[in-house]
Amino acid sequence: MRKRTRSILEELNNLHASRGDEAIQSTGTNIIESAVNLLQRINETYDAKTATELERRFLNSIRAGSSKKFVTGVNKVIESKK
């Protein structure tokens, strides 16, 4: 069973890899749409000052390649509500 499962997973991986540019475009589009939706939710949920700060942290986290700054910002907002 393991050999067969591994074979199916390998085939799926190869299929994904063979799509190359198309897969990158599709993934990029999905990520951008998700980011836009997140920013809209932030603006709907928080006051202007907090939303601006969270947006800044979100964009800086993407630039830095780490979610730490964004998580810290969200945690600060959660703590301030308590």
PDB file of N, CA, C and O in Angstrom:
ATOM      1  N   MET A   1       0.824  -1.204   0.000  1.00  0.00           N
ATOM      2  CA  MET A   1       0.000   0.000   0.000  1.00  0.00           C
ATOM      3  C   MET A   1       0.865   1.263   0.000  1.00  0.00           C
ATOM      4  O   MET A   1       0.557   2.231  -0.696  1.00  0.00           O
ATOM      5  N   ARG A   2       1.923   1.250   0.764  1.00  0.00           N
ATOM      6  CA  ARG A   2       2.776   2.433   0.830  1.00  0.00           C
ATOM      7  C   ARG A   2       3.368   2.778  -0.526  1.00  0.00           C
ATOM      8  O   ARG A   2       3.408   3.944  -0.920  1.00  0.00           O
ATOM      9  N   LYS A   3       3.829   1.748  -1.241  1.00  0.00           N
ATOM     10  CA  LYS A   3       4.445   1.999  -2.537  1.00  0.00           C
ATOM     11  C   LYS A   3       3.433   2.645  -3.483  1.00  0.00           C
ATOM     12  O   LYS A   3       3.771   3.567  -4.225  1.00  0.00           O
ATOM     13  N   ARG A   4       2.197   2.159  -3.454  1.00  0.00           N
ATOM     14  CA  ARG A   4       1.166   2.702  -4.320  1.00  0.00           C
ATOM     15  C   ARG A   4       0.833   4.143  -3.924  1.00  0.00           C
ATOM     16  O   ARG A   4       0.692   5.007  -4.789  1.00  0.00           O
ATOM     17  N   THR A   5       0.707   4.400  -2.633  1.00  0.00           N
ATOM     18  CA  THR A   5       0.425   5.748  -2.162  1.00  0.00           C
ATOM     19  C   THR A   5       1.534   6.705  -2.572  1.00  0.00           C
ATOM     20  O   THR A   5       1.276   7.802  -3.065  1.00  0.00           O
ATOM     21  N   ARG A   6       2.754   6.279  -2.363  1.00  0.00           N
ATOM     22  CA  ARG A   6       3.887   7.117  -2.730  1.00  0.00           C
ATOM     23  C   ARG A   6       3.843   7.412  -4.223  1.00  0.00           C
ATOM     24  O   ARG A   6       4.134   8.532  -4.644  1.00  0.00           O
ATOM     25  N   SER A   7       3.486   6.431  -5.013  1.00  0.00           N
ATOM     26  CA  SER A   7       3.419   6.602  -6.454  1.00  0.00           C
ATOM     27  C   SER A   7       2.358   7.641  -6.830  1.00  0.00           C
ATOM     28  O   SER A   7       2.595   8.483  -7.697  1.00  0.00           O
ATOM     29  N   ILE A   8       1.214   7.588  -6.195  1.00  0.00           N
ATOM     30  CA  ILE A   8       0.150   8.555  -6.475  1.00  0.00           C
ATOM     31  C   ILE A   8       0.610   9.951  -6.088  1.00  0.00           C
ATOM     32  O   ILE A   8       0.398  10.905  -6.837  1.00  0.00           O
ATOM     33  N   LEU A   9       1.241  10.078  -4.922  1.00  0.00           N
ATOM     34  CA  LEU A   9       1.739  11.384  -4.483  1.00  0.00           C
ATOM     35  C   LEU A   9       2.807  11.912  -5.421  1.00  0.00           C
ATOM     36  O   LEU A   9       2.843  13.109  -5.709  1.00  0.00           O
ATOM     37  N   GLU A  10       3.671  11.042  -5.899  1.00  0.00           N
ATOM     38  CA  GLU A  10       4.705  11.457  -6.842  1.00  0.00           C
ATOM     39  C   GLU A  10       4.074  11.950  -8.138  1.00  0.00           C
ATOM     40  O   GLU A  10       4.516  12.950  -8.705  1.00  0.00           O
ATOM     41  N   GLU A  11       3.046  11.255  -8.606  1.00  0.00           N
ATOM     42  CA  GLU A  11       2.373  11.673  -9.833  1.00  0.00           C
ATOM     43  C   GLU A  11       1.718  13.041  -9.663  1.00  0.00           C
ATOM     44  O   GLU A  11       1.790  13.884 -10.556  1.00  0.00           O
ATOM     45  N   LEU A  12       1.086  13.255  -8.522  1.00  0.00           N
ATOM     46  CA  LEU A  12       0.473  14.559  -8.262  1.00  0.00           C
ATOM     47  C   LEU A  12       1.532  15.657  -8.215  1.00  0.00           C
ATOM     48  O   LEU A  12       1.328  16.748  -8.748  1.00  0.00           O
ATOM     49  N   ASN A  13       2.654  15.366  -7.581  1.00  0.00           N
ATOM     50  CA  ASN A  13       3.755  16.328  -7.537  1.00  0.00           C
ATOM     51  C   ASN A  13       4.276  16.642  -8.920  1.00  0.00           C
ATOM     52  O   ASN A  13       4.514  17.805  -9.248  1.00  0.00           O
ATOM     53  N   ASN A  14       4.455  15.622  -9.732  1.00  0.00           N
ATOM     54  CA  ASN A  14       4.949  15.812 -11.092  1.00  0.00           C
ATOM     55  C   ASN A  14       3.956  16.612 -11.932  1.00  0.00           C
ATOM     56  O   ASN A  14       4.355  17.448 -12.743  1.00  0.00           O
ATOM     57  N   LEU A  15       2.690  16.359 -11.740  1.00  0.00           N
ATOM     58  CA  LEU A  15       1.661  17.102 -12.465  1.00  0.00           C
ATOM     59  C   LEU A  15       1.734  18.573 -12.095  1.00  0.00           C
ATOM     60  O   LEU A  15       1.687  19.443 -12.965  1.00  0.00           O
ATOM     61  N   HIS A  16       1.850  18.848 -10.808  1.00  0.00           N
ATOM     62  CA  HIS A  16       1.941  20.226 -10.335  1.00  0.00           C
ATOM     63  C   HIS A  16       3.209  20.893 -10.862  1.00  0.00           C
ATOM     64  O   HIS A  16       3.163  22.048 -11.286  1.00  0.00           O
ATOM     65  N   ALA A  17       4.320  20.196 -10.843  1.00  0.00           N
ATOM     66  CA  ALA A  17       5.592  20.745 -11.302  1.00  0.00           C
ATOM     67  C   ALA A  17       5.574  21.012 -12.809  1.00  0.00           C
ATOM     68  O   ALA A  17       6.185  21.971 -13.279  1.00  0.00           O
ATOM     69  N   SER A  18       4.884  20.175 -13.552  1.00  0.00           N
ATOM     70  CA  SER A  18       4.864  20.343 -15.005  1.00  0.00           C
ATOM     71  C   SER A  18       4.040  21.562 -15.428  1.00  0.00           C
ATOM     72  O   SER A  18       4.195  22.065 -16.541  1.00  0.00           O
ATOM     73  N   ARG A  19       3.183  22.024 -14.552  1.00  0.00           N
ATOM     74  CA  ARG A  19       2.370  23.197 -14.876  1.00  0.00           C
ATOM     75  C   ARG A  19       3.191  24.473 -14.775  1.00  0.00           C
ATOM     76  O   ARG A  19       2.871  25.459 -15.439  1.00  0.00           O
ATOM     77  N   GLY A  20       4.240  24.479 -13.962  1.00  0.00           N
ATOM     78  CA  GLY A  20       5.202  25.566 -13.871  1.00  0.00           C
ATOM     79  C   GLY A  20       4.617  26.951 -13.756  1.00  0.00           C
ATOM     80  O   GLY A  20       4.059  27.323 -12.723  1.00  0.00           O
ATOM     81  N   ASP A  21       4.751  27.724 -14.842  1.00  0.00           N
ATOM     82  CA  ASP A  21       4.332  29.123 -14.852  1.00  0.00           C
ATOM     83  C   ASP A  21       2.846  29.282 -14.558  1.00  0.00           C
ATOM     84  O   ASP A  21       2.434  30.220 -13.875  1.00  0.00           O
ATOM     85  N   GLU A  22       2.059  28.372 -15.073  1.00  0.00           N
ATOM     86  CA  GLU A  22       0.614  28.436 -14.843  1.00  0.00           C
ATOM     87  C   GLU A  22       0.299  28.284 -13.355  1.00  0.00           C
ATOM     88  O   GLU A  22      -0.565  28.985 -12.828  1.00  0.00           O
ATOM     89  N   ALA A  23       0.991  27.380 -12.683  1.00  0.00           N
ATOM     90  CA  ALA A  23       0.775  27.164 -11.248  1.00  0.00           C
ATOM     91  C   ALA A  23       1.218  28.386 -10.453  1.00  0.00           C
ATOM     92  O   ALA A  23       0.559  28.770  -9.487  1.00  0.00           O
ATOM     93  N   ILE A  24       2.317  28.991 -10.849  1.00  0.00           N
ATOM     94  CA  ILE A  24       2.803  30.186 -10.156  1.00  0.00           C
ATOM     95  C   ILE A  24       1.799  31.322 -10.328  1.00  0.00           C
ATOM     96  O   ILE A  24       1.488  32.026  -9.366  1.00  0.00           O
ATOM     97  N   GLN A  25       1.300  31.501 -11.523  1.00  0.00           N
ATOM     98  CA  GLN A  25       0.320  32.554 -11.773  1.00  0.00           C
ATOM     99  C   GLN A  25      -0.943  32.318 -10.948  1.00  0.00           C
ATOM    100  O   GLN A  25      -1.467  33.245 -10.330  1.00  0.00           O
ATOM    101  N   SER A  26      -1.423  31.098 -10.939  1.00  0.00           N
ATOM    102  CA  SER A  26      -2.632  30.755 -10.192  1.00  0.00           C
ATOM    103  C   SER A  26      -2.433  30.958  -8.691  1.00  0.00           C
ATOM    104  O   SER A  26      -3.291  31.533  -8.020  1.00  0.00           O
ATOM    105  N   THR A  27      -1.318  30.493  -8.173  1.00  0.00           N
ATOM    106  CA  THR A  27      -1.024  30.654  -6.748  1.00  0.00           C
ATOM    107  C   THR A  27      -0.900  32.130  -6.392  1.00  0.00           C
ATOM    108  O   THR A  27      -1.438  32.569  -5.375  1.00  0.00           O
ATOM    109  N   GLY A  28      -0.209  32.886  -7.205  1.00  0.00           N
ATOM    110  CA  GLY A  28      -0.062  34.322  -6.968  1.00  0.00           C
ATOM    111  C   GLY A  28      -1.397  35.035  -6.948  1.00  0.00           C
ATOM    112  O   GLY A  28      -1.646  35.874  -6.083  1.00  0.00           O
ATOM    113  N   THR A  29      -2.246  34.707  -7.889  1.00  0.00           N
ATOM    114  CA  THR A  29      -3.574  35.310  -7.959  1.00  0.00           C
ATOM    115  C   THR A  29      -4.375  34.999  -6.697  1.00  0.00           C
ATOM    116  O   THR A  29      -5.021  35.883  -6.135  1.00  0.00           O
ATOM    117  N   ASN A  30      -4.332  33.750  -6.256  1.00  0.00           N
ATOM    118  CA  ASN A  30      -5.063  33.355  -5.053  1.00  0.00           C
ATOM    119  C   ASN A  30      -4.542  34.090  -3.818  1.00  0.00           C
ATOM    120  O   ASN A  30      -5.327  34.530  -2.978  1.00  0.00           O
ATOM    121  N   ILE A  31      -3.232  34.221  -3.709  1.00  0.00           N
ATOM    122  CA  ILE A  31      -2.641  34.906  -2.557  1.00  0.00           C
ATOM    123  C   ILE A  31      -3.024  36.385  -2.558  1.00  0.00           C
ATOM    124  O   ILE A  31      -3.364  36.938  -1.512  1.00  0.00           O
ATOM    125  N   ILE A  32      -2.971  37.020  -3.714  1.00  0.00           N
ATOM    126  CA  ILE A  32      -3.317  38.447  -3.797  1.00  0.00           C
ATOM    127  C   ILE A  32      -4.782  38.662  -3.437  1.00  0.00           C
ATOM    128  O   ILE A  32      -5.105  39.588  -2.694  1.00  0.00           O
ATOM    129  N   GLU A  33      -5.675  37.817  -3.956  1.00  0.00           N
ATOM    130  CA  GLU A  33      -7.093  37.946  -3.631  1.00  0.00           C
ATOM    131  C   GLU A  33      -7.330  37.749  -2.143  1.00  0.00           C
ATOM    132  O   GLU A  33      -8.151  38.448  -1.549  1.00  0.00           O
ATOM    133  N   SER A  34      -6.619  36.805  -1.533  1.00  0.00           N
ATOM    134  CA  SER A  34      -6.749  36.584  -0.089  1.00  0.00           C
ATOM    135  C   SER A  34      -6.248  37.786   0.695  1.00  0.00           C
ATOM    136  O   SER A  34      -6.861  38.182   1.685  1.00  0.00           O
ATOM    137  N   ALA A  35      -5.142  38.365   0.260  1.00  0.00           N
ATOM    138  CA  ALA A  35      -4.591  39.539   0.941  1.00  0.00           C
ATOM    139  C   ALA A  35      -5.557  40.717   0.843  1.00  0.00           C
ATOM    140  O   ALA A  35      -5.766  41.428   1.827  1.00  0.00           O
ATOM    141  N   VAL A  36      -6.141  40.930  -0.318  1.00  0.00           N
ATOM    142  CA  VAL A  36      -7.108  42.016  -0.497  1.00  0.00           C
ATOM    143  C   VAL A  36      -8.304  41.796   0.425  1.00  0.00           C
ATOM    144  O   VAL A  36      -8.773  42.738   1.065  1.00  0.00           O
ATOM    145  N   ASN A  37      -8.802  40.561   0.498  1.00  0.00           N
ATOM    146  CA  ASN A  37      -9.926  40.246   1.386  1.00  0.00           C
ATOM    147  C   ASN A  37      -9.561  40.495   2.845  1.00  0.00           C
ATOM    148  O   ASN A  37     -10.375  41.022   3.604  1.00  0.00           O
ATOM    149  N   LEU A  38      -8.350  40.122   3.245  1.00  0.00           N
ATOM    150  CA  LEU A  38      -7.895  40.348   4.613  1.00  0.00           C
ATOM    151  C   LEU A  38      -7.846  41.841   4.922  1.00  0.00           C
ATOM    152  O   LEU A  38      -8.318  42.267   5.976  1.00  0.00           O
ATOM    153  N   LEU A  39      -7.287  42.632   4.025  1.00  0.00           N
ATOM    154  CA  LEU A  39      -7.201  44.078   4.248  1.00  0.00           C
ATOM    155  C   LEU A  39      -8.589  44.708   4.343  1.00  0.00           C
ATOM    156  O   LEU A  39      -8.799  45.626   5.136  1.00  0.00           O
ATOM    157  N   GLN A  40      -9.532  44.225   3.545  1.00  0.00           N
ATOM    158  CA  GLN A  40     -10.903  44.724   3.632  1.00  0.00           C
ATOM    159  C   GLN A  40     -11.517  44.384   4.990  1.00  0.00           C
ATOM    160  O   GLN A  40     -12.197  45.209   5.599  1.00  0.00           O
ATOM    161  N   ARG A  41     -11.267  43.158   5.455  1.00  0.00           N
ATOM    162  CA  ARG A  41     -11.796  42.755   6.773  1.00  0.00           C
ATOM    163  C   ARG A  41     -11.182  43.582   7.890  1.00  0.00           C
ATOM    164  O   ARG A  41     -11.874  43.978   8.829  1.00  0.00           O
ATOM    165  N   ILE A  42      -9.893  43.842   7.790  1.00  0.00           N
ATOM    166  CA  ILE A  42      -9.223  44.663   8.800  1.00  0.00           C
ATOM    167  C   ILE A  42      -9.866  46.044   8.843  1.00  0.00           C
ATOM    168  O   ILE A  42     -10.151  46.564   9.922  1.00  0.00           O
ATOM    169  N   ASN A  43     -10.096  46.639   7.672  1.00  0.00           N
ATOM    170  CA  ASN A  43     -10.697  47.976   7.616  1.00  0.00           C
ATOM    171  C   ASN A  43     -12.136  48.001   8.112  1.00  0.00           C
ATOM    172  O   ASN A  43     -12.586  49.006   8.662  1.00  0.00           O
ATOM    173  N   GLU A  44     -12.858  46.909   7.921  1.00  0.00           N
ATOM    174  CA  GLU A  44     -14.242  46.824   8.401  1.00  0.00           C
ATOM    175  C   GLU A  44     -14.306  46.572   9.908  1.00  0.00           C
ATOM    176  O   GLU A  44     -15.263  46.980  10.567  1.00  0.00           O
ATOM    177  N   THR A  45     -13.294  45.905  10.449  1.00  0.00           N
ATOM    178  CA  THR A  45     -13.332  45.464  11.843  1.00  0.00           C
ATOM    179  C   THR A  45     -12.771  46.489  12.818  1.00  0.00           C
ATOM    180  O   THR A  45     -13.288  46.638  13.925  1.00  0.00           O
ATOM    181  N   TYR A  46     -11.723  47.193  12.420  1.00  0.00           N
ATOM    182  CA  TYR A  46     -11.009  48.078  13.343  1.00  0.00           C
ATOM    183  C   TYR A  46     -11.155  49.540  12.954  1.00  0.00           C
ATOM    184  O   TYR A  46     -11.485  49.874  11.816  1.00  0.00           O
ATOM    185  N   ASP A  47     -10.898  50.409  13.942  1.00  0.00           N
ATOM    186  CA  ASP A  47     -10.916  51.838  13.668  1.00  0.00           C
ATOM    187  C   ASP A  47      -9.772  52.174  12.708  1.00  0.00           C
ATOM    188  O   ASP A  47      -8.878  51.357  12.490  1.00  0.00           O
ATOM    189  N   ALA A  48      -9.809  53.373  12.140  1.00  0.00           N
ATOM    190  CA  ALA A  48      -8.856  53.755  11.089  1.00  0.00           C
ATOM    191  C   ALA A  48      -7.404  53.662  11.542  1.00  0.00           C
ATOM    192  O   ALA A  48      -6.555  53.178  10.794  1.00  0.00           O
ATOM    193  N   LYS A  49      -7.109  54.117  12.753  1.00  0.00           N
ATOM    194  CA  LYS A  49      -5.732  54.103  13.249  1.00  0.00           C
ATOM    195  C   LYS A  49      -5.213  52.670  13.408  1.00  0.00           C
ATOM    196  O   LYS A  49      -4.104  52.353  12.976  1.00  0.00           O
ATOM    197  N   THR A  50      -6.017  51.816  14.024  1.00  0.00           N
ATOM    198  CA  THR A  50      -5.620  50.418  14.228  1.00  0.00           C
ATOM    199  C   THR A  50      -5.504  49.689  12.898  1.00  0.00           C
ATOM    200  O   THR A  50      -4.566  48.919  12.689  1.00  0.00           O
ATOM    201  N   ALA A  51      -6.452  49.927  11.997  1.00  0.00           N
ATOM    202  CA  ALA A  51      -6.422  49.280  10.682  1.00  0.00           C
ATOM    203  C   ALA A  51      -5.174  49.666   9.914  1.00  0.00           C
ATOM    204  O   ALA A  51      -4.545  48.819   9.281  1.00  0.00           O
ATOM    205  N   THR A  52      -4.812  50.941   9.965  1.00  0.00           N
ATOM    206  CA  THR A  52      -3.607  51.400   9.279  1.00  0.00           C
ATOM    207  C   THR A  52      -2.362  50.722   9.842  1.00  0.00           C
ATOM    208  O   THR A  52      -1.477  50.309   9.094  1.00  0.00           O
ATOM    209  N   GLU A  53      -2.304  50.613  11.166  1.00  0.00           N
ATOM    210  CA  GLU A  53      -1.164  49.965  11.815  1.00  0.00           C
ATOM    211  C   GLU A  53      -1.080  48.484  11.430  1.00  0.00           C
ATOM    212  O   GLU A  53       0.008  47.982  11.146  1.00  0.00           O
ATOM    213  N   LEU A  54      -2.209  47.788  11.419  1.00  0.00           N
ATOM    214  CA  LEU A  54      -2.212  46.366  11.049  1.00  0.00           C
ATOM    215  C   LEU A  54      -1.862  46.175   9.571  1.00  0.00           C
ATOM    216  O   LEU A  54      -1.155  45.229   9.222  1.00  0.00           O
ATOM    217  N   GLU A  55      -2.344  47.055   8.711  1.00  0.00           N
ATOM    218  CA  GLU A  55      -1.991  46.989   7.288  1.00  0.00           C
ATOM    219  C   GLU A  55      -0.483  47.158   7.104  1.00  0.00           C
ATOM    220  O   GLU A  55       0.148  46.429   6.339  1.00  0.00           O
ATOM    221  N   ARG A  56       0.082  48.134   7.820  1.00  0.00           N
ATOM    222  CA  ARG A  56       1.521  48.380   7.742  1.00  0.00           C
ATOM    223  C   ARG A  56       2.301  47.153   8.209  1.00  0.00           C
ATOM    224  O   ARG A  56       3.264  46.737   7.565  1.00  0.00           O
ATOM    225  N   ARG A  57       1.880  46.587   9.319  1.00  0.00           N
ATOM    226  CA  ARG A  57       2.553  45.394   9.835  1.00  0.00           C
ATOM    227  C   ARG A  57       2.427  44.216   8.862  1.00  0.00           C
ATOM    228  O   ARG A  57       3.370  43.447   8.674  1.00  0.00           O
ATOM    229  N   PHE A  58       1.255  44.091   8.255  1.00  0.00           N
ATOM    230  CA  PHE A  58       1.029  43.009   7.301  1.00  0.00           C
ATOM    231  C   PHE A  58       1.978  43.132   6.102  1.00  0.00           C
ATOM    232  O   PHE A  58       2.625  42.160   5.711  1.00  0.00           O
ATOM    233  N   LEU A  59       2.051  44.322   5.533  1.00  0.00           N
ATOM    234  CA  LEU A  59       2.929  44.538   4.378  1.00  0.00           C
ATOM    235  C   LEU A  59       4.411  44.382   4.744  1.00  0.00           C
ATOM    236  O   LEU A  59       5.189  43.825   3.970  1.00  0.00           O
ATOM    237  N   ASN A  60       4.789  44.869   5.905  1.00  0.00           N
ATOM    238  CA  ASN A  60       6.180  44.699   6.353  1.00  0.00           C
ATOM    239  C   ASN A  60       6.511  43.233   6.594  1.00  0.00           C
ATOM    240  O   ASN A  60       7.634  42.801   6.330  1.00  0.00           O
ATOM    241  N   SER A  61       5.556  42.471   7.087  1.00  0.00           N
ATOM    242  CA  SER A  61       5.776  41.048   7.296  1.00  0.00           C
ATOM    243  C   SER A  61       6.023  40.321   5.977  1.00  0.00           C
ATOM    244  O   SER A  61       6.856  39.419   5.897  1.00  0.00           O
ATOM    245  N   ILE A  62       5.292  40.727   4.957  1.00  0.00           N
ATOM    246  CA  ILE A  62       5.489  40.122   3.629  1.00  0.00           C
ATOM    247  C   ILE A  62       6.888  40.474   3.118  1.00  0.00           C
ATOM    248  O   ILE A  62       7.611  39.605   2.630  1.00  0.00           O
ATOM    249  N   ARG A  63       7.266  41.754   3.231  1.00  0.00           N
ATOM    250  CA  ARG A  63       8.591  42.176   2.774  1.00  0.00           C
ATOM    251  C   ARG A  63       9.698  41.432   3.508  1.00  0.00           C
ATOM    252  O   ARG A  63      10.690  41.023   2.904  1.00  0.00           O
ATOM    253  N   ALA A  64       9.522  41.257   4.821  1.00  0.00           N
ATOM    254  CA  ALA A  64      10.547  40.611   5.638  1.00  0.00           C
ATOM    255  C   ALA A  64      10.509  39.087   5.509  1.00  0.00           C
ATOM    256  O   ALA A  64      11.465  38.410   5.887  1.00  0.00           O
ATOM    257  N   GLY A  65       9.421  38.552   4.982  1.00  0.00           N
ATOM    258  CA  GLY A  65       9.296  37.103   4.845  1.00  0.00           C
ATOM    259  C   GLY A  65       9.023  36.418   6.175  1.00  0.00           C
ATOM    260  O   GLY A  65       9.374  35.255   6.369  1.00  0.00           O
ATOM    261  N   SER A  66       8.392  37.148   7.090  1.00  0.00           N
ATOM    262  CA  SER A  66       8.102  36.600   8.412  1.00  0.00           C
ATOM    263  C   SER A  66       6.782  37.183   8.906  1.00  0.00           C
ATOM    264  O   SER A  66       6.515  38.372   8.734  1.00  0.00           O
ATOM    265  N   SER A  67       5.975  36.351   9.510  1.00  0.00           N
ATOM    266  CA  SER A  67       4.675  36.809  10.008  1.00  0.00           C
ATOM    267  C   SER A  67       4.750  37.377  11.421  1.00  0.00           C
ATOM    268  O   SER A  67       3.735  37.810  11.967  1.00  0.00           O
ATOM    269  N   LYS A  68       5.924  37.380  12.011  1.00  0.00           N
ATOM    270  CA  LYS A  68       6.090  37.759  13.411  1.00  0.00           C
ATOM    271  C   LYS A  68       5.550  39.157  13.723  1.00  0.00           C
ATOM    272  O   LYS A  68       4.835  39.329  14.710  1.00  0.00           O
ATOM    273  N   LYS A  69       5.879  40.157  12.902  1.00  0.00           N
ATOM    274  CA  LYS A  69       5.431  41.525  13.170  1.00  0.00           C
ATOM    275  C   LYS A  69       3.908  41.635  13.105  1.00  0.00           C
ATOM    276  O   LYS A  69       3.297  42.337  13.911  1.00  0.00           O
ATOM    277  N   PHE A  70       3.306  40.946  12.153  1.00  0.00           N
ATOM    278  CA  PHE A  70       1.851  41.004  12.023  1.00  0.00           C
ATOM    279  C   PHE A  70       1.189  40.334  13.222  1.00  0.00           C
ATOM    280  O   PHE A  70       0.233  40.866  13.786  1.00  0.00           O
ATOM    281  N   VAL A  71       1.693  39.178  13.606  1.00  0.00           N
ATOM    282  CA  VAL A  71       1.134  38.452  14.751  1.00  0.00           C
ATOM    283  C   VAL A  71       1.254  39.300  16.016  1.00  0.00           C
ATOM    284  O   VAL A  71       0.325  39.354  16.822  1.00  0.00           O
ATOM    285  N   THR A  72       2.394  39.959  16.187  1.00  0.00           N
ATOM    286  CA  THR A  72       2.594  40.836  17.340  1.00  0.00           C
ATOM    287  C   THR A  72       1.560  41.952  17.355  1.00  0.00           C
ATOM    288  O   THR A  72       0.996  42.258  18.406  1.00  0.00           O
ATOM    289  N   GLY A  73       1.307  42.561  16.209  1.00  0.00           N
ATOM    290  CA  GLY A  73       0.319  43.637  16.102  1.00  0.00           C
ATOM    291  C   GLY A  73      -1.080  43.167  16.428  1.00  0.00           C
ATOM    292  O   GLY A  73      -1.808  43.844  17.154  1.00  0.00           O
ATOM    293  N   VAL A  74      -1.465  42.029  15.906  1.00  0.00           N
ATOM    294  CA  VAL A  74      -2.802  41.492  16.182  1.00  0.00           C
ATOM    295  C   VAL A  74      -2.926  41.162  17.663  1.00  0.00           C
ATOM    296  O   VAL A  74      -3.962  41.423  18.275  1.00  0.00           O
ATOM    297  N   ASN A  75      -1.879  40.592  18.237  1.00  0.00           N
ATOM    298  CA  ASN A  75      -1.910  40.274  19.674  1.00  0.00           C
ATOM    299  C   ASN A  75      -2.063  41.531  20.522  1.00  0.00           C
ATOM    300  O   ASN A  75      -2.764  41.510  21.534  1.00  0.00           O
ATOM    301  N   LYS A  76      -1.416  42.627  20.124  1.00  0.00           N
ATOM    302  CA  LYS A  76      -1.555  43.897  20.847  1.00  0.00           C
ATOM    303  C   LYS A  76      -3.006  44.394  20.808  1.00  0.00           C
ATOM    304  O   LYS A  76      -3.532  44.880  21.810  1.00  0.00           O
ATOM    305  N   VAL A  77      -3.640  44.267  19.648  1.00  0.00           N
ATOM    306  CA  VAL A  77      -5.035  44.689  19.516  1.00  0.00           C
ATOM    307  C   VAL A  77      -5.923  43.828  20.398  1.00  0.00           C
ATOM    308  O   VAL A  77      -6.818  44.343  21.068  1.00  0.00           O
ATOM    309  N   ILE A  78      -5.687  42.530  20.405  1.00  0.00           N
ATOM    310  CA  ILE A  78      -6.486  41.614  21.228  1.00  0.00           C
ATOM    311  C   ILE A  78      -6.315  41.947  22.703  1.00  0.00           C
ATOM    312  O   ILE A  78      -7.293  41.986  23.450  1.00  0.00           O
ATOM    313  N   GLU A  79      -5.082  42.187  23.125  1.00  0.00           N
ATOM    314  CA  GLU A  79      -4.799  42.519  24.530  1.00  0.00           C
ATOM    315  C   GLU A  79      -5.455  43.837  24.928  1.00  0.00           C
ATOM    316  O   GLU A  79      -5.951  43.965  26.047  1.00  0.00           O
ATOM    317  N   SER A  80      -5.464  44.816  24.029  1.00  0.00           N
ATOM    318  CA  SER A  80      -6.046  46.115  24.361  1.00  0.00           C
ATOM    319  C   SER A  80      -7.562  46.053  24.508  1.00  0.00           C
ATOM    320  O   SER A  80      -8.158  46.900  25.174  1.00  0.00           O
ATOM    321  N   LYS A  81      -8.190  45.047  23.886  1.00  0.00           N
ATOM    322  CA  LYS A  81      -9.645  44.892  23.991  1.00  0.00           C
ATOM    323  C   LYS A  81     -10.058  44.268  25.312  1.00  0.00           C
ATOM    324  O   LYS A  81     -11.212  44.387  25.727  1.00  0.00           O
ATOM    325  N   LYS A  82      -9.117  43.600  25.977  1.00  0.00           N
ATOM    326  CA  LYS A  82      -9.468  42.901  27.238  1.00  0.00           C
ATOM    327  C   LYS A  82      -9.622  43.842  28.377  1.00  0.00           C
ATOM    328  O   LYS A  82      -9.913  43.416  29.495  1.00  0.00           O
TER     329      LYS A  82
END
